[in-house]
Amino acid sequence: MSDLMKMSDALAKFNASIKNWRLTPNETSILLGISKFEFIEIQNIPELSIDSPLYNCMNLIYQINEALSRVSPDGAFDHFLNHPYPDSPLSGMSIREFLIKNPNIESYKIIFNWLMGILV
């Protein structure tokens, strides 16, 4: 993804990368930090260019997805995404739940760094 990428291309790549998450349109808009109306609107106007904050959000969620794929044994992606973890940073929430309840770049970085720590 790049700053000059068209919104339709960015959304297609983003949606393809997180298809295993099985997000509703509302959950996707929450993760992207936009309203449900804006999410519907950007899907229907393919000539829009993606802005930097939205690009950064999509890119970080993409990186979380990639890290999650790397730490999940074959066939266990859904478990790793949706299983509650008792310890910090999740404190009893699943990764999916944590990200939806904390839809901001700082929270996304926390989860990404946590997943990268598991890989080490």
C-alpha distance (Angstrom), angle and dihedral (degrees) to the residues before:
residue distance angle dihedral
M1 . . .
S2 3.77 . .
D3 3.79 136.6 .
L4 3.82 89.9 -107.4
M5 3.79 94.7 49.6
K6 3.77 116.7 120.8
M7 3.78 114.8 -109.2
S8 3.80 92.3 -119.9
D9 3.82 91.3 55.4
A10 3.80 92.8 45.5
L11 3.81 91.8 49.2
A12 3.79 91.9 47.5
K13 3.81 91.3 52.8
F14 3.79 92.4 43.2
N15 3.81 94.1 48.0
A16 3.80 91.9 47.0
S17 3.80 91.2 51.0
I18 3.81 94.9 51.6
K19 3.81 100.0 35.1
N20 3.84 89.7 117.3
W21 3.80 89.3 61.8
R22 3.83 91.1 68.6
L23 3.80 92.6 -149.6
T24 3.76 123.2 -177.9
P25 3.83 116.2 -126.8
N26 3.81 87.7 -106.2
E27 3.83 92.3 53.0
T28 3.79 90.6 47.3
S29 3.79 92.1 51.7
I30 3.82 89.9 48.8
L31 3.81 91.6 51.9
L32 3.79 90.8 48.4
G33 3.79 92.2 49.2
I34 3.79 94.7 -121.9
S35 3.78 133.4 112.4
K36 3.77 121.4 -96.7
F37 3.82 87.6 -113.3
E38 3.83 91.1 54.2
F39 3.79 90.3 47.9
I40 3.80 91.3 53.6
E41 3.80 90.7 44.3
I42 3.82 95.8 51.9
Q43 3.79 90.4 49.7
N44 3.80 90.3 55.5
I45 3.82 98.8 46.6
P46 3.82 104.9 62.2
E47 3.80 95.5 176.3
L48 3.81 93.7 65.0
S49 3.78 116.2 112.8
I50 3.77 117.5 -132.5
D51 3.82 116.5 -112.7
S52 3.80 123.6 -132.9
P53 3.84 99.1 -107.7
L54 3.80 92.2 51.1
Y55 3.80 91.1 43.2
N56 3.83 90.4 51.1
C57 3.80 90.8 49.6
M58 3.81 93.4 48.7
N59 3.78 91.3 45.9
L60 3.80 94.1 51.0
I61 3.81 92.2 48.1
Y62 3.82 87.5 48.8
Q63 3.83 89.2 52.5
I64 3.82 90.8 48.7
N65 3.79 88.8 52.0
E66 3.81 91.2 50.3
A67 3.83 92.4 48.4
L68 3.80 90.6 46.4
S69 3.80 90.0 51.6
R70 3.81 89.9 51.9
V71 3.83 95.5 50.4
S72 3.81 94.6 43.6
P73 3.79 116.7 88.2
D74 3.79 113.7 -130.0
G75 3.77 109.6 -65.8
A76 3.81 94.7 9.0
F77 3.83 100.5 93.0
D78 3.80 93.3 105.0
H79 3.80 91.1 50.1
F80 3.81 92.8 50.4
L81 3.81 91.8 47.5
N82 3.81 97.8 45.1
H83 3.82 105.8 28.4
P84 3.83 116.1 102.3
Y85 3.81 115.4 -119.0
P86 3.81 116.8 -152.0
D87 3.80 97.3 -152.3
S88 3.78 133.6 72.5
P89 2.97 134.0 -46.9
L90 3.81 91.9 29.1
S91 3.81 98.4 34.9
G92 3.79 96.4 -166.0
M93 3.81 98.4 -28.4
S94 3.77 129.9 107.0
I95 3.80 119.6 -116.6
R96 3.80 89.6 -108.1
E97 3.82 92.9 49.7
F98 3.81 92.6 45.7
L99 3.81 92.8 51.7
I100 3.80 93.8 47.0
K101 3.82 92.4 47.1
N102 3.82 92.0 45.0
P103 3.81 104.2 38.6
N104 3.78 101.2 175.3
I105 3.79 138.3 104.3
E106 3.81 94.0 -110.2
S107 3.82 92.1 55.9
Y108 3.80 90.3 46.2
K109 3.80 89.7 52.6
I110 3.82 90.5 49.9
I111 3.81 91.3 54.4
F112 3.79 93.3 42.9
N113 3.81 91.9 50.9
W114 3.82 90.9 45.3
L115 3.81 90.8 52.7
M116 3.80 91.3 46.2
G117 3.82 88.1 52.5
I118 3.80 89.3 56.6
L119 3.80 89.1 53.9
V120 3.79 93.3 56.0
